[in-house]
Amino acid sequence: MLIGEVARRSGVSARMLRHYESLGLVSPSGRTGSGYREYSGEDIRRIFHIESLRALGLSLREVKRALDDRGFTPSALVDDLIRRTRERIAAESELLTRLRRIHAADPTDWQDALQVVTLLQALGSQSADARQRAALSSADEVPVPVEALVEAVLGESDPYVAGALRWALARSDGAPAPLAVGIGSPVAAVRERAVRSLAEMPGGEAAGHLRDALTHPDAVVRGHAALALGTRGEADAVPTLVDMVGEGRNDTDAADALSVLANDTATADRITARLVERLAHDTTEAPARGRLTQALAGIPGERASRALVELSHDEERAVALTATYLLRLREEQ
């Protein structure tokens, strides 16, 4: 079969067939009387083998080795191809993400586009100062896309950079939803960064995600959500805040949040009832009972005062002394 017909049947151009021949990949087995290349059936099978191996991503040098080296085993080469393919896919995915983020920023001209590229690169810098400057610069006329800020804050370990990123997110639209996804991360540090970022975001959407976080199995997530909701006046946070006082997790902040919530009689009585219930629990140890008694100091109302009177006669001396002291302070006010 002459080269033109081989090219038509195989889909490999005559020029490429000559290139294969120059590299020693495949050589026509014969020549016609006029000197034209003539390919045998075995030659054509080899051409198809070459194309099949090229389709796997092998270089022409690797193809030649695979076909000519009888001692060659494909496993190592296939493993290498898998590794290279994964690296290529990761690089392409990263490029696609970057392009989508530039598109989301909706730049009006190339200067704006280049500014977004510069900020995105700075967010991924090894320098904490560069990352912090990028976060603070994101509030300019061409902002960094919110997805990039969320990704950055969820992976940021430097507290100063994280603070700048949370500041930037609080001024961005559309951040609560991706941050809420971060709360479901299997990594504890990521969950905490997500809920802390939500805690600093205004608006009902962020508050809704924080309310959902009150039932999260991670006590740290529940705690940050409760503190944020408590300072916003959300009474749903009361049970978690009382638990925090009893367990000694940010108990001072939790007690302060409870005092903020106790701004009306009904809520104050509800908080008092919860504290008293926890105090009466059989497994509540002395230090915890002391913290719970102390938390009553910030709760106004007659019901809290009656609870302190009862606690002033408690068998636990530290609890009784604390309650007596708090009652004296109330009388002086």
C-alpha positions in Angstrom: 0.0 0.0 0.0 1.5 3.4 -1.0 1.9 6.3 1.4 -1.1 8.3 0.1 -3.5 5.4 0.6 -2.1 4.6 4.0 -2.6 8.3 5.0 -6.2 8.2 3.8 -7.0 4.9 5.7 -5.1 5.6 8.9 -5.9 9.3 9.3 -2.1 10.0 9.7 -0.8 12.5 7.2 1.8 11.6 4.7 4.1 14.3 6.2 3.7 12.7 9.7 4.4 9.2 8.2 7.6 10.5 6.8 8.4 12.1 10.2 7.8 8.7 11.9 10.2 7.1 9.4 12.9 9.7 10.1 12.6 8.9 13.8 12.9 5.1 13.1 9.3 4.5 14.4 8.0 2.8 11.3 9.7 2.2 7.9 7.9 0.9 4.8 8.9 -2.7 4.2 9.4 -2.2 0.5 9.6 0.1 -2.5 7.9 0.0 -5.8 9.8 -0.2 -9.1 9.5 3.6 -9.3 11.0 4.0 -5.8 7.7 4.8 -4.0 7.3 3.7 -0.3 5.2 0.6 0.0 3.7 -0.3 3.4 2.9 -3.9 4.4 0.1 -5.0 6.6 2.5 -5.3 9.5 3.7 -1.7 8.9 0.1 -0.5 9.0 -0.5 -2.3 12.3 2.5 -0.6 13.7 1.2 2.8 12.6 -2.0 2.1 14.5 -0.1 1.0 17.5 1.9 4.2 17.4 -1.3 6.3 17.3 -2.9 4.3 20.1 0.1 4.9 22.4 0.2 8.6 21.4 -3.4 8.9 22.4 -2.4 7.8 25.9 -0.1 10.8 26.1 3.2 9.1 25.4 5.9 11.1 23.6 7.3 9.7 20.3 10.5 8.7 22.1 8.4 6.8 24.7 6.3 5.2 21.9 9.5 3.9 20.2 10.8 2.5 23.4 7.5 0.8 24.1 7.4 -0.9 20.6 11.0 -1.8 20.3 12.3 -2.7 23.7 11.3 -6.4 24.3 12.1 -6.1 28.0 10.0 -3.0 28.5 7.1 -3.3 30.9 4.3 -0.7 30.6 3.3 -0.5 34.3 6.0 2.1 35.3 5.3 4.2 32.2 1.5 4.0 32.8 2.0 5.0 36.5 4.1 8.0 35.3 1.4 8.9 32.7 -1.3 8.8 35.5 0.9 11.2 37.6 1.5 13.6 34.8 -2.2 13.5 33.8 -3.3 14.3 37.4 -0.8 17.2 37.5 -2.1 18.5 34.2 -5.7 18.2 35.3 -4.9 20.1 38.6 -3.1 22.8 36.7 -6.0 23.2 34.2 -8.5 23.2 37.1 -6.5 25.9 38.8 -6.4 27.9 35.6 -10.2 27.5 35.1 -10.9 28.7 38.7 -8.7 31.7 38.2 -10.4 32.6 34.9 -13.8 32.2 36.5 -12.8 34.5 39.3 -11.5 37.1 36.9 -14.8 36.9 35.0 -16.8 37.2 38.3 -15.0 40.4 39.0 -16.5 41.8 35.8 -13.5 44.0 34.9 -14.2 46.9 32.5 -10.8 46.9 30.8 -7.5 45.0 30.8 -6.2 47.3 33.6 -8.9 46.1 35.9 -8.4 42.5 34.8 -4.7 42.7 35.6 -5.5 44.3 39.0 -7.7 41.3 39.8 -4.9 38.9 38.7 -2.4 40.7 40.9 -4.7 40.5 43.9 -5.4 36.8 43.4 -1.7 36.1 43.2 -1.1 38.1 46.4 -3.8 36.2 48.2 -1.8 33.0 47.5 1.6 34.5 48.4 3.9 33.0 50.9 4.2 36.4 52.5 1.7 37.2 55.2 2.1 40.9 54.6 1.3 40.5 50.9 -1.8 38.4 51.8 -3.0 41.0 54.3 -2.5 43.9 51.8 -4.4 42.0 49.2 -7.3 41.5 51.6 -7.4 45.1 52.6 -7.2 46.2 48.9 -10.1 44.0 48.0 -12.6 46.7 48.9 -11.3 48.9 46.0 -13.1 49.6 42.8 -12.3 46.2 41.3 -13.0 43.8 44.3 -11.6 40.3 44.6 -14.3 37.7 43.9 -16.0 36.5 47.1 -15.1 32.8 46.3 -11.4 33.7 46.4 -11.8 35.5 49.7 -13.7 32.6 51.2 -11.0 30.1 50.0 -8.3 32.4 51.4 -9.9 32.8 54.9 -10.7 29.1 55.3 -7.0 28.3 54.7 -5.5 31.2 56.6 -3.6 30.5 59.8 -2.1 33.9 60.4 -4.5 35.7 62.8 -3.8 39.2 61.4 -4.3 38.1 57.8 -7.4 36.2 58.8 -8.8 39.3 60.5 -8.3 41.4 57.3 -9.9 38.7 55.2 -13.0 38.5 57.5 -13.2 42.3 57.3 -13.2 42.1 53.5 -15.8 39.3 53.5 -18.1 41.3 55.8 -18.2 44.0 53.0 -18.8 41.5 50.2 -22.0 40.1 48.8 -22.7 36.4 48.6 -20.2 35.2 51.3 -22.6 33.5 53.8 -23.4 30.5 51.6 -19.9 29.4 50.8 -18.8 30.0 54.4 -21.7 27.8 55.6 -20.3 25.1 53.4 -17.0 25.5 55.2 -18.7 24.7 58.5 -19.3 21.2 57.2 -15.6 20.6 56.5 -14.0 17.5 58.1 -11.1 19.8 59.2 -11.7 21.4 62.6 -9.6 24.5 61.9 -11.5 25.1 58.7 -14.9 24.8 60.5 -13.7 27.3 63.1 -12.5 29.8 60.5 -15.8 29.5 58.7 -18.0 30.1 61.7 -15.8 33.0 62.9 -16.1 34.7 59.5 -19.9 34.2 59.6 -20.0 35.7 63.1 -18.6 38.9 61.8 -21.0 39.2 58.8 -24.1 41.4 59.1 -27.5 40.4 57.8 -30.2 37.8 58.1 -28.6 35.2 55.8 -25.5 35.0 58.0 -27.6 34.9 61.2 -29.6 32.0 59.7 -26.5 30.0 59.1 -25.3 30.7 62.6 -28.6 29.5 64.0 -28.1 26.2 62.0 -24.7 26.0 63.5 -26.1 25.9 67.1 -26.8 22.2 66.5 -23.4 21.4 65.0 -21.6 18.4 66.6 -18.5 20.5 67.0 -18.6 22.4 70.3 -16.3 25.1 69.0 -18.6 25.8 66.1 -21.6 25.9 68.4 -19.8 28.2 70.8 -18.8 30.8 68.2 -22.3 30.7 66.7 -23.9 31.2 70.1 -21.7 34.1 71.1 -22.4 35.9 67.8 -26.1 35.3 68.0 -26.2 36.3 71.7 -24.6 39.7 71.0 -27.3 40.1 68.2 -30.1 39.5 70.7 -31.0 36.0 69.4 -32.5 34.1 72.3 -32.0 30.8 70.4 -28.4 31.0 71.7 -29.4 30.7 75.4 -29.1 26.9 75.8 -25.6 26.8 74.1 -24.4 29.8 76.1 -25.5 28.2 79.4 -23.7 25.0 78.4 -20.6 27.0 77.7 -20.7 28.5 81.2 -21.1 25.1 82.8 -18.4 23.5 80.7 -15.9 26.4 81.1 -15.6 27.1 77.3 -15.3 30.9 76.9 -17.5 31.0 80.0 -16.9 34.7 80.6 -17.9 35.7 77.1 -20.9 33.4 77.3 -22.0 35.0 80.6 -21.7 38.4 79.1 -23.8 37.4 76.1 -26.4 36.0 78.5 -26.6 39.4 80.3 -27.0 41.1 76.9 -29.9 38.8 76.1 -31.6 39.3 79.4 -33.0 42.7 78.3 -36.7 41.7 79.0 -38.4 39.9 81.9 -39.4 36.9 79.8 -35.9 36.2 78.5 -34.3 37.0 81.8 -36.5 34.4 83.5 -35.9 31.9 80.8 -32.1 32.3 81.2 -32.4 32.0 85.0 -34.5 28.8 84.7 -31.8 27.3 82.4 -29.0 28.2 84.8 -30.9 26.9 87.8 -31.7 23.7 86.0 -28.0 23.2 85.1 -27.1 23.9 88.7 -29.4 21.2 90.0 -27.9 18.6 87.7 -26.4 15.8 89.7 -23.2 15.6 87.6 -22.5 19.4 87.8 -19.2 19.7 89.7 -18.2 22.4 92.1 -16.2 24.7 89.7 -19.0 24.5 87.2 -21.6 25.4 89.8 -19.5 28.4 90.8 -19.4 29.6 87.2 -23.2 29.1 86.8 -23.9 31.0 90.0 -21.6 33.8 88.9 -23.5 34.0 85.6 -26.6 34.9 87.5 -25.0 38.2 88.4 -25.8 39.6 85.0 -29.4 38.5 84.9 -31.9 41.0 86.3 -35.3 40.2 87.7 -36.9 38.8 90.8 -36.6 35.2 89.7 -32.8 35.5 89.5 -32.7 37.1 92.9 -34.8 34.3 94.4 -32.4 31.8 92.8 -29.4 33.6 94.5 -31.2 33.5 97.8 -31.5 29.7 97.6 -27.9 29.4 96.5 -26.7 31.4 99.4 -27.6 28.4 101.5 -26.0 25.9 99.2 -24.0 23.0 100.7 -21.1 24.0 98.4 -19.4 26.8 100.5 -17.9 28.5 97.4 -21.3 28.6 95.7 -23.0 30.0 98.9 -20.4 32.7 99.3 -20.6 33.7 95.7 -24.4 33.9 95.9 -24.3 35.9 99.1 -21.9 38.4 97.6 -24.0 38.8 94.5 -27.1 39.4 96.6 -25.3 42.1 98.5 -24.3 43.8 95.2 -27.9 43.7 94.1 -29.1 45.4 97.3 -26.5 48.1 96.9 -27.7 48.9 93.3 
